[in-house]
Amino acid sequence: MSPYIIFITPLAGVFALFFVVLFARWINKQDPGTPRMQEIASFIRQGANTFLRREFQTIAYFIVALTVILLIVFWPQWQIAFSFVCGAIASMLAIVIGMNVATRANVRTAQAARTLPGKALTIAFRGGATMGLTIVAFNLLGIALLAILFGVSPDNPENVSLLVGFGFGASLSSLFAQMGGGIFTKGADVGADLVGKVEVGIPEDDPRNAAVIADLVGDNVGDCAGRGADLFESGSDNLVATMILGLAFMNPMPEYSFPGYGFAAVLFPLLTRSIGAVGAVLGVLVVRGTGKRNPIASLNLGYFTTGIFSMIAFFALANWVMHDMRLFWCLTLGLGTALLSALIVQYYTGSNVRPVQEIAEAATSGPGVNIITGMAYGFESAVAPKILIALVNVAAYMIMGGGLPGFFGIAAATLGMTELKGIIMAGDAFGPIVDNAGGIAAMSGLSQEVGSSTAVLDTAGNIAKAITKGYSMSCALMTSVVILFTYITEMSRHLGQPLASIVYNSNFDLVDPVNITAIMIGSTIPFLFSAQTLHAVGRTTYKVVEEVRRQFREIPGLLEGKAKADYTQCVDIATRSALKGMIKPAVWGVIFPLAMGFFFGAWSLAAYLIGVKIVGATLAMFMFNSGGAWDNAKKFIEDGHLGGKGSETQRSSVIGDTVGDPLKDAVGPSLHILIKMQNILAITMLPLFLKYGLNLFH
């Protein structure tokens, strides 16, 4: 295989960015609506940009400090620190571009919903696609260009290990972006609902509610920017880890009848993701609103178009580049798992399915029963995806014949699963755009004109967001398994021992009390992390609630609609509280793996990571799906079922939704970033653990 094939990857990234520019220009040409609509949209855009600017300033302190540390401890290997900075900057730049277009698409979606509901879907989805395509493009461009800069080639393939900093930088940036955005959006959302809907009894997105703009801003900084950073990180970690893992599969393994892939093993992840970039563009292009087709059916058409194209391209890649058709089956297995995971999530969170309708019916007996029923379905919803992923790991391992080649099969299945990243993120960013569109229409007094158009799109957006969360967690779990294999591969390289010797003759024993202790500590970290994040959401919500109450109490005529609310106060309160609240969980997320590596040793750290990923993934799946189900149960009631808006049933469902909101939009998404971040941090710091680790208990 020609070493110049690596240049295909940057071209695929440029191809995706071309369509980002194309979609952004097309969106800007659409009608932005009335002056009042444009004014509200400008409030949202300014609030979102202000939050991101202050969030990035906070992140910058950590980036500078860690860059200096990495330069000192790894010198003269400056490349690790440099790639760390590049990963963090690329992540932040991707979400700025994507969110900027999303905050322009929202008002245009609202305007289109007044006359052309089908076009509203197209505008919203293409607005979301700019985020999806940008993160895929920056993944490819960042990693491929750094690989070329660092001299990764058939003669120097081991230089690929210098890319670990890129994944670490993306992980750190995304952890802050997701947590900060999640705390902001849920503090504002829950605060607005508790006072507006429950205490005062006014509709959602009512302009009299001082927190309504903060709520709409939160949709963008949480669901759009936060999730974009999350999937950017997932893609970065997956690509870098699999490229490093590929080093172990360049040469033949006669004992496994494995021929070896040569340098293609290192480039395989980049080539696979290049296919995904092209497939995402095709998927976005086929999603068009007709006014007749259910929006979810249109979104599914995009998902399956990307999947079918990818499967065809996988065949060509496995047959003509890798010369091993077993990889085609592993890639296709992962791809099918992603689609099946999406269908499972739709079953538990869709508006017309039994779980959501039962949760809605439970609200007729009060908020307590509504919460109990939602929790029951949330716990149940974590079972099928987790078993599915476990079986996929075993199946991919067996397809490659087991042994060490089986590790590469699992990595290939993970690449297949993450192939839909661009189109899935497009659907996720579509959610806050249509949510904002409904809010803009309501605040502009145009609810009657848009009719049910924005409500239907909003329901589809909630399902798309739930799909993204479930998909992200599946990707995170599979990616963390690959990173664990990569961790072991790097250990063999640093110790100068064959990989087989490390894997099969190591002292990694799960019945070792020290390793059991490490697993137990690891399994508690997701709970500590979740508690700290929920505390931050609670504090932010309290401050927003107090401010909304104050304005209703102190601004004469506000409740009667004779005066205007001060929206900037709630935006500022939520911003300051969220940025403060995100620091403690992030710091603990970094400290624990470092402490385990230095005091317990490299093998016990591997056991710790197993505990984090298994428990963290299960907990996150419960949070995603229960939160999404509570949300759509509330919307099901507000659509006129079981008493409709203003009924006691609706008030009960709002209480259930306020419980689910921080779980699905703040804690759950942050958990799977925690899982991946700790894994990639372990690989980055592994040389130091091996050289300076105290191994106090061995």
BELBELRA-V828927 format. One record per pair of residues at least 12 apart in sequence whose C-alpha atoms are under 7 Angstrom apart, sorted by sequence separation. I is the first residue (numbers start at 0). J is the second residue. D is the distance in Angstrom with one decimal. If there is no record, write none. Layout:
((I;J;D) (I;J;D))
This chain:
((248;260;6.3) (249;261;4.0) (286;298;6.2) (396;408;5.5) (592;604;6.9) (637;649;6.7) (146;159;6.5) (195;208;6.3) (249;262;6.0) (314;327;5.6) (395;408;5.1) (396;409;5.8) (636;649;6.1) (66;80;5.4) (108;122;5.9) (286;300;6.8) (313;327;5.7) (358;372;5.7) (395;409;5.2) (108;123;5.9) (249;264;5.8) (286;301;5.5) (358;373;5.8) (248;264;6.3) (285;301;5.9) (437;453;5.3) (633;649;6.5) (191;208;6.9) (313;330;7.0) (392;409;5.7) (395;412;6.5) (436;453;6.9) (104;122;6.6) (105;123;6.9) (246;264;6.9) (283;301;5.9) (104;123;6.1) (191;210;5.2) (245;264;4.7) (246;265;6.3) (282;301;4.2) (633;652;5.0) (191;211;6.3) (245;265;4.7) (282;302;6.2) (433;453;6.5) (633;653;6.2) (310;331;6.1) (62;84;7.0) (104;126;5.6) (243;265;6.9) (282;304;5.2) (354;376;6.7) (187;210;6.1) (242;265;4.6) (282;305;4.9) (433;456;6.1) (434;457;5.5) (546;569;6.8) (633;656;6.9) (242;266;6.6) (281;305;6.4) (433;457;5.5) (101;126;5.2) (100;126;6.0) (101;127;6.2) (187;213;5.7) (188;214;4.9) (242;268;6.3) (279;305;5.6) (543;569;6.0) (629;655;6.0) (630;656;5.2) (187;214;4.9) (241;268;6.4) (278;305;4.6) (430;457;6.6) (433;460;6.8) (629;656;5.1) (306;334;6.8) (543;572;6.9) (184;214;6.0) (187;217;7.0) (238;268;5.7) (278;308;5.9) (430;460;3.8) (543;573;6.8) (626;656;6.9) (629;659;6.2) (238;269;6.8) (278;309;6.1) (429;460;6.2) (430;461;6.0) (97;129;5.3) (98;130;6.9) (97;130;4.0) (184;217;3.7) (347;380;6.7) (430;463;6.6) (626;659;3.8) (183;217;5.9) (184;218;6.1) (275;309;6.5) (430;464;6.2) (539;573;6.0) (625;659;6.4) (626;660;5.7) (274;309;6.3) (94;130;6.8) (97;133;6.8) (427;463;5.5) (626;662;6.1) (627;663;6.7) (180;217;6.7) (184;221;5.8) (426;463;5.4) (427;464;4.6) (539;576;5.5) (626;663;4.9) (274;312;6.8) (426;464;7.0) (539;577;6.7) (623;662;6.6) (93;133;5.7) (180;220;4.9) (181;221;4.8) (427;467;5.9) (622;662;5.0) (623;663;4.3) (93;134;5.7) (180;221;4.0) (622;663;5.3) (535;577;7.0) (424;467;6.8) (93;137;6.9) (177;221;6.4) (340;384;6.3) (423;467;6.0) (623;667;6.1) (180;225;5.7) (535;580;4.9) (622;667;5.6) (89;137;6.4) (177;225;4.0) (619;667;4.5) (176;225;5.1) (177;226;6.4) (177;228;7.0) (619;670;6.3) (173;225;6.9) (176;228;6.6) (177;229;6.8) (532;584;6.6) (531;584;6.0) (173;228;4.6) (615;670;6.3) (616;671;6.6) (173;229;5.3) (528;584;5.6) (615;671;7.0) (417;474;6.2) (44;102;5.6) (263;321;6.6) (416;474;6.7) (173;232;6.4) (260;321;6.5) (413;474;7.0) (170;232;5.2) (612;674;5.6) (169;232;5.0) (611;674;6.4) (413;477;5.7) (413;478;6.4) (40;106;6.1) (166;232;6.6) (169;235;7.0) (329;395;5.5) (37;106;6.8) (166;235;5.2) (36;106;6.6) (166;236;4.8) (608;678;6.7) (410;481;5.7) (166;239;6.7) (325;398;6.4) (32;106;6.9) (325;399;6.3) (31;106;5.7) (32;107;6.6) (31;107;4.6) (163;239;6.4) (23;100;6.2) (30;107;5.8) (162;239;6.4) (26;104;6.3) (29;107;6.2) (32;110;5.1) (31;110;6.4) (86;165;4.2) (90;169;5.7) (329;408;5.9) (333;412;4.2) (337;416;5.2) (30;110;6.8) (82;162;6.2) (85;165;6.2) (86;166;6.2) (332;412;6.0) (333;413;5.8) (336;416;6.5) (83;164;4.0) (87;168;4.3) (330;411;5.3) (334;415;4.6) (79;161;5.3) (82;164;4.9) (83;165;4.5) (86;168;4.6) (87;169;4.7) (90;172;6.7) (326;408;6.7) (329;411;5.7) (330;412;4.7) (333;415;4.4) (334;416;4.5) (78;161;6.0) (79;162;6.4) (82;165;4.6) (86;169;4.7) (159;242;6.9) (160;243;5.9) (329;412;4.8) (333;416;4.3) (79;163;6.7) (80;164;6.2) (83;167;6.1) (84;168;6.1) (159;243;6.1) (330;414;6.6) (331;415;6.1) (334;418;6.9) (79;164;4.8) (83;168;4.4) (87;172;5.4) (326;411;6.5) (330;415;4.3) (588;673;6.6) (592;677;6.4) (517;603;5.9) (521;607;4.5) (525;611;6.6) (517;604;6.9) (520;607;6.6) (521;608;6.2) (524;611;6.6) (601;688;6.1) (518;606;5.2) (522;610;4.4) (589;677;6.9) (600;688;6.6) (601;689;6.5) (157;246;6.9) (514;603;5.2) (517;606;5.7) (518;607;4.5) (521;610;4.5) (522;611;4.9) (592;681;6.9) (513;603;7.0) (517;607;4.5) (521;611;4.6) (525;615;5.2) (518;609;6.5) (519;610;6.5) (597;688;5.5) (514;606;5.7) (518;610;4.5) (522;614;5.6) (596;688;5.5) (600;692;5.6) (134;227;6.9) (138;231;6.7) (600;693;6.6) (597;691;7.0) (598;692;6.1) (599;693;6.9) (600;694;4.6) (507;602;6.1) (597;692;4.2) (598;693;5.1) (599;694;4.7) (26;122;6.5) (138;234;6.7) (596;692;6.5) (597;693;5.8) (598;694;5.4) (599;695;5.9) (130;227;6.6) (134;231;5.3) (138;235;5.9) (598;695;5.8) (599;696;6.4) (22;125;6.2) (22;129;7.0) (153;262;5.5) (19;129;5.0) (19;132;6.5) (349;462;6.0) (19;133;6.8) (58;172;6.8) (305;419;6.9) (348;462;6.3) (16;132;6.8) (15;132;5.7) (16;133;6.3) (345;462;6.4) (16;136;6.2) (302;422;6.4) (15;136;5.7) (98;219;6.6) (344;465;6.7) (345;466;6.8) (344;466;5.7) (13;136;6.7) (12;136;4.1) (12;137;6.8) (98;223;6.4) (341;466;5.2) (344;469;6.6) (536;661;6.9) (98;224;6.0) (12;139;5.5) (12;140;5.6) (341;470;6.6) (9;139;6.1) (94;224;5.1) (139;269;7.0) (340;470;6.5) (8;139;6.1) (9;140;5.0) (94;227;6.0) (337;470;6.5) (533;666;6.8) (9;143;6.3) (94;228;6.4) (532;666;6.1) (8;143;6.4) (476;612;6.6) (529;666;5.7) (90;228;5.9) (283;422;6.7) (279;419;7.0) (282;422;6.5) (476;616;6.5) (90;231;6.4) (135;276;6.3) (279;421;5.4) (275;418;5.0) (279;422;5.0) (275;419;6.5) (472;616;6.5) (276;421;6.8) (525;670;6.7) (268;414;6.9) (272;418;6.3) (472;620;7.0) (2;152;6.7) (2;153;6.9) (469;620;6.4) (469;623;6.8) (128;283;6.7) (468;623;6.3) (125;283;6.9) (465;623;6.5) (465;624;6.7) (294;456;6.7) (465;627;5.9) (295;459;5.7) (121;286;6.7) (294;459;6.2) (121;287;5.0) (461;627;7.0) (120;287;6.8) (121;288;5.5) (120;288;5.2) (43;212;6.3) (47;216;5.3) (241;410;6.4) (46;216;6.0) (118;288;5.5) (117;288;3.9) (43;215;6.5) (47;219;6.7) (117;289;4.5) (43;216;5.2) (47;220;6.1) (117;290;4.2) (458;631;7.0) (116;290;5.8) (513;696;6.7) (493;686;7.0) (475;671;5.9) (479;675;5.8) (482;678;6.4) (486;682;5.4) (227;424;6.9) (482;679;6.9) (472;671;5.9) (479;678;6.5) (468;668;6.7) (475;675;6.4) (223;428;5.0) (222;428;6.7) (223;431;6.7) (222;431;6.4) (219;431;6.0) (218;431;5.1) (215;435;5.7) (204;438;5.2) (205;441;6.7) (206;442;5.2) (381;617;6.1) (204;441;6.2) (205;442;6.0) (204;442;6.4) (381;620;5.2) (241;481;6.9) (381;621;5.4) (230;471;7.0) (237;478;5.6) (240;481;6.8) (244;485;5.0) (380;621;6.5) (233;475;6.5) (240;482;5.5) (243;485;6.5) (378;621;5.2) (244;488;6.4) (377;621;4.7) (380;624;6.6) (240;485;5.8) (377;622;6.7) (377;624;5.5) (377;625;4.1) (376;625;6.5) (374;625;6.0) (373;625;5.6) (373;628;6.8) (373;629;6.2) (5;266;6.8) (8;269;6.2) (15;276;6.1) (8;270;6.4) (11;273;5.4) (15;277;7.0) (0;263;7.0) (8;273;5.7) (11;276;6.5) (15;280;6.9) (11;277;7.0) (358;629;6.9) (355;628;5.4) (359;632;4.7) (358;632;6.1) (359;633;6.6) (348;624;6.4) (355;631;6.7) (356;632;6.3) (347;624;6.6) (355;632;5.2) (359;636;6.6) (348;627;5.5) (344;624;6.9) (348;628;4.5) (347;628;6.5) (350;631;5.6) (350;632;6.9) (348;631;6.8) (365;648;6.9) (369;652;6.7) (350;635;6.4) (363;648;4.9) (366;651;4.3) (370;655;5.3) (135;421;6.0) (362;648;5.3) (365;651;5.4) (366;652;6.4) (369;655;6.2) (366;654;6.1) (132;421;5.3) (362;651;5.4) (366;655;6.1) (131;421;4.3) (362;652;5.6) (131;422;6.2) (131;424;4.6) (359;652;6.9) (128;422;7.0) (130;424;6.9) (131;425;4.7) (130;425;6.4) (128;425;4.1) (127;425;4.4) (130;428;6.9) (127;426;6.4) (124;425;6.4) (127;428;4.3) (124;426;6.6) (127;429;4.6) (126;429;6.8) (124;429;5.1) (123;429;5.4) (123;432;5.9) (123;433;6.4) (108;433;6.9) (105;432;4.8) (109;436;4.5) (104;432;6.7) (105;433;6.4) (108;436;5.9) (109;437;6.6) (105;435;5.7) (106;436;5.7) (109;439;6.9) (101;432;6.1) (105;436;4.9) (109;440;6.1) (106;439;6.8) (113;448;5.4) (113;449;4.5) (116;452;5.9) (112;449;5.4) (210;547;6.5) (209;547;5.5) (208;547;6.8) (112;452;6.0) (112;453;6.6) (186;536;5.4) (190;540;5.0) (194;544;6.5) (207;557;6.2) (185;536;6.5) (186;537;6.9) (189;540;6.4) (207;558;6.3) (182;535;6.6) (186;539;4.9) (187;540;6.3) (190;543;5.5) (207;560;6.4) (182;536;5.0) (186;540;4.1) (190;544;4.8) (212;566;6.1) (209;564;5.1) (187;543;6.3) (207;563;6.7) (208;564;6.7) (209;565;5.9) (210;566;6.3) (213;569;6.1) (186;543;6.9) (207;564;5.9) (209;566;5.0) (213;570;4.8) (210;569;5.6) (209;569;6.7) (187;573;6.5) (186;573;6.7) (183;573;5.4) (183;574;6.2) (183;577;5.2) (182;577;5.3) (179;577;5.3) (40;439;7.0) (179;578;5.7) (39;439;6.4) (179;581;5.4) (36;439;6.1) (178;581;5.7) (175;581;6.5) (36;443;5.9) (35;443;6.0) (174;585;7.0) (229;672;6.4) (236;679;6.9) (197;650;6.0) (189;657;5.5) (185;660;6.3) (185;661;5.5) (185;665;6.9) (181;664;5.6) (182;665;5.7) (181;665;4.0) (178;665;6.1) (177;668;7.0) (178;669;5.8) (177;669;5.9) (174;669;6.3) (174;672;5.8) (174;673;6.9) (170;672;6.8) (171;676;6.8) (170;676;5.0) (167;676;6.6) (167;679;5.9) (166;679;6.7) (167;680;6.1) (164;683;6.8) (163;683;5.9) (46;570;6.7) (50;574;6.0) (54;578;6.4))
